């Protein structure tokens, strides 16, 4: 006679990034799958980066749109991603998760720097019982100590924290599930180094695992990005021994499910109310400010000048691809700034040699760099684009061979010294080795949070002298005689 079994269904999503168009169908799918397995046998989890301030609904509601939809979708527990932890203030996170969340928030490796404790809205672990099975939940987020420190957090290395919690929880539970917003390579490392994890549900690197990856006794699952897919894991345990006997994991395409009407209505309501919030005028322009990915433009110059001032640097470099469009004459709203500069990117300052600056400038005039498509690291544009400048003037010959186009670089009245180090204001994206690679090789990097680069644009738009200065050329073509 077969031993009776205990069963558990886990539904999971990750890296939705405020793709609200997917949320009604995800909610409908989860409702259907919970009904078929039984509410008491189903655990619903999100693995972080549900929120993304690129979207009107999130930006205009300070994340409340995501929060309410997650509540109504029926999540039992979540962990946060870098898009929650690094783009929302402590106060906003406390408001969202502390008083409004109907689910548990796991932040096993994130502590308040001032108190040394977990935030009031977060838990290092959670034990939940479903259908006679006790499940220990651990949630870890991506390790960006330099950034978290500036926001008042003390982030811990996630793999070692997970190992400690697994040792503590293993004798007390039947299953251990890690909600891991730390990327596939770290998930593999965690499965290889830590004994006792049953399931790792992953995110952060947007990996889609159509079949679960198994390392030892640990299964790794992930559902890609943008809510295009979600995951299902069905687990069975022997009712007598509570030992795991079966794991079946799969992904499903969200678009194969109809929309949940209630969630669709919520999305519509928040889109409308958030649009009204973002309709607030933040500046007024007497002249247009054009943007161009491939040629110098006033709006690009304005952004570079703002970064230079904000960071207190000698010169500033920022890629033109950060700006999707220019600004027209008339009122400028917060929503319009979000449209033209959606990336949640911050500025930074570093020491960089003249030689590395020169190479970046050379690459900035090469089509293969200007047209290079970029993904991730906060970038929400399409291509890298050329470099917009402030604090320096570059003479170049567009007809010369690659890496020979820069003729002279002036900083003030002095030529750029290839051996000298300069303080350079730029953007955090470059420090991760994306875009112009020499801009990731600076020393003494200092990040400036919480202002995004669109906040810097907003400040510069208040200054008539900054707008006037933005039309002054930084790139001088010798061939054209300009």
PATOR-301730 format. One record per residue (C-alpha): chain; y, z, x. Coordinates in nm, 2 decimals. Example, Ala and Ser with C-alpha at 12.3 -4.5 7.8 and 13.67 -1.06 7.14 Angstrom:
BEGIN
unit y z x
A -0.45 0.78 1.23
A -0.11 0.71 1.37
REM end
This chain:
BEGIN
unit y z x
A 0.00 0.00 0.00
A 0.34 -0.10 0.14
A 0.58 0.18 0.22
A 0.89 0.18 -0.01
A 1.21 0.05 0.15
A 1.57 0.14 0.15
A 1.82 -0.15 0.15
A 2.18 -0.20 0.25
A 2.40 -0.51 0.21
A 2.71 -0.53 0.44
A 2.99 -0.77 0.36
A 3.23 -0.84 0.64
A 3.55 -1.04 0.71
A 3.76 -1.07 1.02
A 4.08 -1.23 1.15
A 4.20 -1.35 0.82
A 4.56 -1.36 0.96
A 4.73 -1.35 0.62
A 4.57 -1.67 0.49
A 4.63 -1.55 0.14
A 4.49 -1.88 0.00
A 4.14 -1.76 0.10
A 4.17 -1.40 -0.04
A 4.10 -1.47 -0.41
A 3.77 -1.65 -0.32
A 3.67 -1.38 -0.08
A 3.73 -1.12 -0.35
A 3.52 -1.32 -0.60
A 3.24 -1.37 -0.35
A 3.23 -1.00 -0.26
A 3.23 -0.90 -0.63
A 2.94 -1.13 -0.70
A 2.74 -1.02 -0.39
A 2.80 -0.65 -0.46
A 2.68 -0.70 -0.82
A 2.36 -0.87 -0.70
A 2.28 -0.60 -0.45
A 2.42 -0.31 -0.64
A 2.74 -0.12 -0.57
A 2.55 0.18 -0.43
A 2.37 -0.05 -0.18
A 2.68 -0.24 -0.06
A 2.92 -0.17 0.22
A 3.24 -0.39 0.25
A 3.42 -0.40 0.59
A 3.71 -0.58 0.76
A 3.73 -0.61 1.13
A 4.11 -0.64 1.18
A 4.39 -0.89 1.19
A 4.39 -0.92 0.82
A 4.77 -0.90 0.85
A 4.99 -1.16 1.02
A 5.37 -1.16 1.00
A 5.37 -1.54 1.02
A 5.33 -1.54 0.64
A 5.60 -1.48 0.39
A 5.39 -1.25 0.18
A 5.32 -1.02 0.48
A 5.67 -1.03 0.64
A 5.86 -0.99 0.31
A 5.64 -0.70 0.20
A 5.60 -0.52 0.53
A 5.22 -0.56 0.49
A 5.20 -0.42 0.14
A 5.07 -0.75 0.00
A 4.77 -0.74 0.24
A 4.72 -0.37 0.17
A 4.71 -0.41 -0.21
A 4.48 -0.71 -0.20
A 4.24 -0.52 0.04
A 4.24 -0.23 -0.21
A 4.16 -0.45 -0.50
A 3.90 -0.65 -0.31
A 3.71 -0.32 -0.26
A 3.68 -0.26 0.11
A 3.52 0.06 0.21
A 3.64 0.07 0.57
A 3.84 -0.14 0.82
A 3.95 -0.13 1.17
A 4.29 -0.26 1.28
A 4.35 -0.56 1.51
A 4.64 -0.62 1.75
A 4.83 -0.80 1.47
A 4.85 -0.47 1.28
A 4.87 -0.24 1.58
A 5.13 -0.44 1.79
A 5.35 -0.60 1.53
A 5.39 -0.31 1.28
A 5.57 0.01 1.37
A 5.41 0.35 1.36
A 5.62 0.43 1.05
A 5.51 0.11 0.87
A 5.14 0.18 0.96
A 5.17 0.54 0.83
A 5.33 0.42 0.51
A 5.06 0.15 0.45
A 4.75 0.33 0.55
A 4.86 0.69 0.50
A 4.95 0.68 0.14
A 4.83 0.35 -0.01
A 4.49 0.26 0.14
A 4.19 0.32 -0.08
A 3.96 0.26 0.22
A 3.89 0.44 0.55
A 4.08 0.32 0.86
A 3.88 0.35 1.18
A 4.08 0.36 1.51
A 3.84 0.51 1.75
A 4.03 0.42 2.06
A 4.39 0.46 1.94
A 4.58 0.79 1.98
A 4.93 0.90 1.92
A 5.09 0.93 2.26
A 5.31 1.22 2.17
A 5.05 1.44 2.01
A 4.73 1.31 2.17
A 4.57 1.31 1.83
A 4.45 1.03 1.60
A 4.72 0.91 1.36
A 4.71 1.09 1.02
A 4.59 0.77 0.86
A 4.31 0.69 1.11
A 3.97 0.83 1.19
A 3.76 0.81 1.51
A 3.44 0.76 1.31
A 3.32 0.78 0.95
A 2.98 0.86 0.80
A 2.91 0.70 0.47
A 2.60 0.71 0.25
A 2.48 0.40 0.06
A 2.15 0.39 -0.13
A 2.01 0.68 0.06
A 2.10 0.54 0.40
A 2.35 0.73 0.62
A 2.57 0.49 0.82
A 2.79 0.59 1.11
A 3.10 0.36 1.14
A 3.30 0.32 1.46
A 3.61 0.10 1.48
A 3.77 -0.02 1.81
A 4.06 -0.25 1.87
A 4.17 -0.47 2.16
A 4.28 -0.30 2.47
A 4.65 -0.38 2.55
A 4.78 -0.06 2.71
A 5.11 -0.19 2.84
A 5.21 -0.30 2.49
A 5.07 0.00 2.30
A 5.24 0.24 2.53
A 5.58 0.10 2.44
A 5.51 0.16 2.07
A 5.42 0.52 2.12
A 5.04 0.48 2.13
A 4.78 0.59 2.39
A 4.50 0.33 2.36
A 4.17 0.41 2.52
A 3.92 0.17 2.68
A 3.70 0.07 2.38
A 3.35 0.03 2.53
A 3.35 0.38 2.69
A 3.48 0.54 2.37
A 3.22 0.36 2.17
A 2.95 0.49 2.40
A 3.06 0.85 2.36
A 3.07 0.82 1.98
A 2.73 0.65 1.96
A 2.57 0.94 2.16
A 2.73 1.19 1.92
A 2.65 1.00 1.60
A 2.30 0.87 1.67
A 2.11 1.19 1.59
A 2.31 1.23 1.26
A 2.27 0.89 1.10
A 2.02 0.62 1.02
A 2.24 0.32 1.13
A 2.54 0.28 1.35
A 2.78 -0.01 1.28
A 3.07 -0.09 1.52
A 3.37 -0.26 1.37
A 3.48 -0.44 1.69
A 3.81 -0.61 1.73
A 3.77 -0.66 2.10
A 3.62 -1.01 2.14
A 3.28 -1.16 2.18
A 3.24 -1.10 2.56
A 3.31 -0.73 2.51
A 3.07 -0.71 2.21
A 2.80 -0.85 2.43
A 2.88 -0.60 2.70
A 2.88 -0.32 2.45
A 2.54 -0.43 2.31
A 2.40 -0.46 2.67
A 2.53 -0.12 2.80
A 2.51 0.11 2.50
A 2.18 0.20 2.35
A 2.17 0.30 1.98
A 2.40 0.05 1.81
A 2.23 -0.13 1.52
A 2.51 -0.38 1.43
A 2.83 -0.50 1.59
A 3.07 -0.68 1.36
A 3.31 -0.87 1.58
A 3.65 -1.03 1.58
A 3.96 -1.10 1.79
A 3.84 -1.41 1.97
A 3.78 -1.59 1.64
A 3.41 -1.66 1.72
A 3.19 -1.79 1.44
A 2.82 -1.68 1.47
A 2.62 -1.89 1.22
A 2.32 -1.69 1.33
A 2.34 -1.33 1.46
A 2.32 -1.28 1.83
A 2.06 -1.02 1.93
A 2.08 -0.82 2.25
A 1.80 -0.56 2.27
A 1.80 -0.38 1.94
A 2.16 -0.46 1.86
A 2.27 -0.75 1.63
A 2.61 -0.91 1.68
A 2.78 -1.09 1.39
A 3.12 -1.25 1.33
A 3.28 -1.48 1.07
A 3.53 -1.69 1.26
A 3.89 -1.70 1.16
A 4.15 -1.74 0.88
A 3.90 -1.64 0.60
A 3.73 -1.97 0.61
A 3.40 -1.78 0.63
A 3.27 -1.43 0.56
A 2.95 -1.25 0.66
A 2.66 -1.09 0.49
A 2.41 -0.86 0.66
A 2.10 -0.74 0.46
A 1.92 -0.45 0.62
A 1.60 -0.27 0.52
A 1.47 0.07 0.63
A 1.14 0.23 0.58
A 1.20 0.50 0.31
A 0.97 0.75 0.49
A 1.08 0.72 0.85
A 1.43 0.57 0.79
A 1.36 0.33 1.07
A 1.50 -0.02 1.05
A 1.24 -0.28 0.95
A 1.45 -0.59 0.87
A 1.79 -0.74 0.95
A 1.90 -1.07 0.80
A 2.25 -1.19 0.88
A 2.43 -1.50 0.77
A 2.78 -1.65 0.70
A 2.90 -1.83 0.39
A 3.19 -2.07 0.34
A 3.46 -1.91 0.13
A 3.56 -2.23 -0.04
A 3.22 -2.25 -0.22
A 3.33 -1.96 -0.44
A 3.59 -1.97 -0.72
A 3.91 -1.77 -0.71
A 3.93 -1.42 -0.85
A 4.20 -1.45 -1.11
A 4.34 -1.10 -1.06
A 4.37 -1.14 -0.68
A 4.52 -1.49 -0.73
A 4.79 -1.33 -0.95
A 4.86 -1.07 -0.69
A 4.91 -1.33 -0.42
A 5.15 -1.52 -0.65
A 5.35 -1.21 -0.73
A 5.39 -1.11 -0.37
A 5.48 -1.46 -0.26
A 5.76 -1.45 -0.52
A 5.89 -1.10 -0.44
A 5.86 -1.15 -0.06
A 6.05 -1.48 -0.08
A 6.33 -1.30 -0.26
A 6.34 -1.03 0.02
A 6.35 -1.30 0.29
A 6.63 -1.49 0.11
A 6.88 -1.24 0.26
A 7.15 -1.42 0.46
A 7.15 -1.31 0.82
A 7.40 -1.55 0.97
A 7.63 -1.85 0.88
A 7.66 -2.16 1.09
A 7.96 -2.38 1.11
A 7.77 -2.64 1.31
A 7.40 -2.73 1.32
A 7.18 -2.61 1.61
A 6.91 -2.87 1.68
A 6.57 -2.79 1.84
A 6.35 -3.04 2.03
A 6.02 -2.98 2.20
A 6.07 -3.25 2.46
A 6.44 -3.25 2.54
A 6.70 -2.98 2.60
A 6.85 -2.85 2.27
A 7.12 -2.60 2.16
A 6.89 -2.37 1.97
A 6.65 -2.36 2.26
A 6.94 -2.28 2.50
A 7.05 -2.01 2.25
A 6.71 -1.85 2.26
A 6.69 -1.86 2.64
A 7.03 -1.70 2.67
A 6.94 -1.43 2.42
A 6.62 -1.35 2.62
A 6.82 -1.33 2.94
A 7.07 -1.08 2.78
A 6.80 -0.88 2.61
A 6.60 -0.84 2.93
A 6.89 -0.81 3.17
A 6.75 -1.08 3.39
A 6.92 -1.32 3.63
A 6.77 -1.62 3.45
A 6.55 -1.70 3.15
A 6.27 -1.94 3.07
A 6.11 -2.00 2.73
A 5.91 -2.29 2.60
A 6.07 -2.51 2.34
A 5.75 -2.51 2.13
A 5.84 -2.17 2.00
A 6.09 -2.34 1.77
A 5.94 -2.55 1.50
A 6.27 -2.68 1.37
A 6.65 -2.65 1.42
A 6.90 -2.48 1.20
A 7.13 -2.65 0.95
A 7.50 -2.59 0.88
A 7.55 -2.31 0.63
A 7.37 -1.99 0.55
A 7.07 -1.88 0.76
A 6.82 -1.65 0.59
A 6.55 -1.43 0.73
A 6.30 -1.66 0.57
A 6.44 -1.96 0.75
A 6.41 -1.78 1.08
A 6.05 -1.70 1.00
A 5.99 -2.07 0.92
A 6.14 -2.20 1.24
A 6.01 -1.93 1.47
A 5.70 -1.77 1.32
A 5.53 -1.64 1.64
A 5.51 -1.26 1.68
A 5.61 -1.29 2.04
A 5.81 -1.05 2.25
A 6.02 -1.10 2.56
A 5.95 -0.96 2.90
A 6.11 -0.94 3.25
A 5.94 -0.99 3.58
A 6.00 -1.06 3.95
A 5.91 -1.42 4.03
A 5.95 -1.62 4.34
A 6.17 -1.93 4.36
A 5.86 -2.13 4.45
A 5.68 -2.04 4.13
A 6.00 -2.10 3.92
A 6.03 -2.44 4.08
A 5.67 -2.54 4.00
A 5.71 -2.43 3.64
A 6.02 -2.64 3.61
A 5.84 -2.94 3.76
A 5.56 -2.90 3.50
A 5.82 -2.87 3.23
A 5.91 -3.23 3.28
A 5.54 -3.36 3.26
A 5.41 -3.50 2.93
A 5.07 -3.33 2.98
A 5.24 -2.99 2.97
A 5.50 -3.06 2.71
A 5.24 -3.21 2.47
A 4.98 -2.94 2.54
A 4.85 -2.78 2.22
A 4.83 -2.40 2.23
A 4.63 -2.15 2.03
A 4.63 -1.77 2.03
A 4.82 -1.50 2.22
A 5.07 -1.48 1.94
A 5.17 -1.84 1.95
A 5.21 -1.99 1.60
A 5.35 -2.33 1.70
A 5.19 -2.66 1.78
A 5.26 -2.76 2.14
A 5.39 -2.60 2.45
A 5.71 -2.81 2.49
A 5.95 -2.82 2.78
A 6.13 -2.51 2.92
A 6.46 -2.40 2.78
A 6.68 -2.24 3.04
A 6.96 -2.00 3.09
A 7.12 -1.87 3.41
A 7.02 -2.18 3.61
A 7.11 -2.55 3.63
A 6.84 -2.81 3.72
A 6.91 -3.16 3.86
A 6.61 -3.39 3.81
A 6.50 -3.75 3.82
A 6.28 -3.83 3.51
A 6.16 -4.15 3.68
A 6.02 -3.98 3.99
A 5.65 -3.90 4.03
A 5.50 -3.58 3.89
A 5.58 -3.27 4.09
A 5.87 -3.46 4.26
A 6.12 -3.48 3.97
A 6.32 -3.17 4.04
A 6.60 -3.25 4.29
A 6.79 -2.93 4.30
A 6.80 -2.59 4.12
A 7.12 -2.39 4.11
A 7.16 -2.03 4.01
A 7.53 -1.98 3.98
A 7.68 -2.13 4.29
A 7.37 -2.09 4.50
A 7.06 -2.31 4.54
A 6.73 -2.16 4.44
A 6.57 -2.00 4.74
A 6.19 -2.07 4.73
A 6.11 -1.76 4.93
A 6.33 -1.52 4.73
A 6.22 -1.32 4.42
A 6.44 -1.34 4.11
A 6.44 -1.13 3.79
A 6.32 -1.36 3.52
A 6.34 -1.31 3.14
A 6.06 -1.48 2.96
A 5.80 -1.42 2.69
A 5.49 -1.21 2.68
A 5.26 -1.51 2.60
A 5.31 -1.65 2.96
A 5.18 -1.32 3.12
A 4.84 -1.39 2.97
A 4.80 -1.71 3.16
A 4.88 -1.95 2.88
A 5.12 -2.24 2.92
A 5.29 -2.26 3.26
A 5.05 -2.08 3.48
A 5.29 -1.97 3.76
A 5.48 -1.77 3.50
A 5.18 -1.54 3.47
A 5.21 -1.46 3.84
A 5.51 -1.24 3.84
A 5.53 -0.88 3.96
A 5.67 -0.56 3.80
A 5.63 -0.70 3.45
A 5.82 -0.51 3.18
A 5.77 -0.58 2.81
A 6.05 -0.54 2.56
A 5.93 -0.43 2.22
A 5.95 -0.43 1.92
A 6.19 -0.72 1.87
A 6.03 -1.06 1.83
A 6.21 -1.36 1.97
A 6.33 -1.46 1.62
A 6.51 -1.12 1.61
A 6.68 -1.22 1.93
A 6.79 -1.55 1.77
A 6.93 -1.36 1.48
A 7.14 -1.15 1.71
A 7.27 -1.45 1.90
A 7.37 -1.62 1.58
A 7.62 -1.35 1.52
A 7.81 -1.44 1.83
A 8.04 -1.75 1.82
A 8.06 -1.75 2.20
A 7.68 -1.77 2.23
A 7.67 -2.07 1.99
A 7.95 -2.24 2.18
A 7.77 -2.18 2.51
A 7.44 -2.32 2.38
A 7.57 -2.68 2.40
A 7.63 -2.66 2.77
A 7.36 -2.86 2.96
A 7.12 -2.69 3.19
A 6.91 -3.00 3.26
A 7.10 -3.27 3.44
A 6.94 -3.61 3.47
A 7.04 -3.78 3.79
A 6.91 -4.12 3.68
A 7.13 -4.13 3.37
A 7.43 -4.00 3.56
A 7.50 -3.73 3.30
REM end
